[in-house]
Amino acid sequence: MLRRLIVFLTLMTALSAPAFAQDAADAIVRLNRLESQFRQMSGQMEQLQHENQVLKEQLRKFQEDVEFRFQEGRGGGSRAPSATTPPRPAQPQAQPQRRSDLFDPSEAPGAPGAPRPLGTTAPSVPLTAEAQPPLGLPGGQAMADQPSGIGELIEEDEMAMDAAPLDINPTGRVAAAPPAPAVAAPPSRGPSVAATSVGDPRSDFEMAYGYFTQRQYEEAEMGFRRFLQSNPRDRLVPEASYWLGETYMQRNRYREAAEQFLNVSTDHPNAARAPDALLKLGIALNSLGAKDRACAVFAELDRKYPQASAAVRQGSEREQRRSKCS
């Protein structure tokens, strides 16, 4: 029996040995495959990391180039040194030279446009409904028995400004001071637009708008005027006219602002800025002392643009309450 048992165990061991050897071979093949796949994935990860580093470096250089060009467009300002750029030695800043066409009131205190001491100007008689010429609404409709329009108000203000200086403030008009002795006339209003366009309407507009956001309103005015002269048919003309009016509003030049807002609301009534321009037109007219005209413009805004944005509608309601429009 013992001999038979030994023979049986020997036979079973011989039969099971190939199966164990096959399983071990399969496991080794699988491990080799996994190791090869892991190496491929590691190589791909290293390649992606390298490409990411290259992209970061390109982005950094692009940002530095954009910042340099932006500073150069603002007037040649120096670019802030980056981590890889060695700092440049500080150079003495040149003192800005005084423009020859600027009017200095200290040289001619009695000239038209020179500031007057407080209390030396007498307030004019407030405009009344009987004394005011009627308002021609931007939509082309005139109020009953009122044949004139906003353009006549602007022309009247131009004649008044040619005759004597006009100090405009949000609460009303102030009469001009008595005529001063004959002196050299001050320079005409508005900066020169002799500079030529860069050739790209979008770049011209964005440069002028950049000046506006930085509160450099004179440079922004010059930029928008240059854009309108060089690109009279561009689709950004309504936007440029609106922001040109805003440059005047920020400096309390309400007559010029009313002109630009009127141009937007009449020449481009379907533009996105038309409701905003009509609201600002009413504010400018109210600042000029034309309360009835301003109220009519606010009413026209509510009638013509019932789907205006909530900010425009709220602004119209606020200005109507402030002006006590009926």
C-alpha angles and dihedrals in degrees: 000000000000091000091051091049092052091050091050094051091048091052093050092049091051092051096048097046096080091051092054091046091051093051091050091050092050091050091052092051091050092050091052091051092049091049091051092049091048091053091050092050091048090052092049091050092051090049092050091048090052092049090048091052091050091050091050091052092048091049091050092051091047091052091050091049092049092048091049093050091047092051090046091052091052091059110296097297114174119257118244109251115251128218092268097041116084113235115258121231113264114258125204110261113240115236112246112254118234114248114245093220096056118109114235110202091197090066094051110020092171096052121114109271096026114131116264127214113262112270097022094100121073118224115245125234109278116251113257132197090256094050097044121090112236124266123249105210119230090242091067096256119119124207117254115286090359110112099170128077148200091286090066090053090053091047090050090052091049091052090048092050091049091052098045139343117281121210107204123195133168094256098057145291129314121207120244120258120253115282112284127219116284110277136152111299116249118249119278119270120268131036122278118270095199091118113103126237121260089233098250113094093200092052091048091051095046092048091052091045090050089057089051094052088051090052092244091138099169092054090044091051091051091048095050093045090050090049092051092048094047098040109032093157100042119123090238093063094100091050092047092049091049095050091044087058089049091056088057093045091054089056096043092249092140098165094058090042091053090052093056096043089048090052091054095047095046104034096036107027092156096051120115090243095051096096091046090048091051090051092049090046089059091048092050092049091049089051088052089056096254096127097161091051091049091051090050091051091051090050090049089050092054091046099043100039108034089154094055119134120279091249092056093047092047090047091052092050091047093050092046090054091046091050091042091232113186 
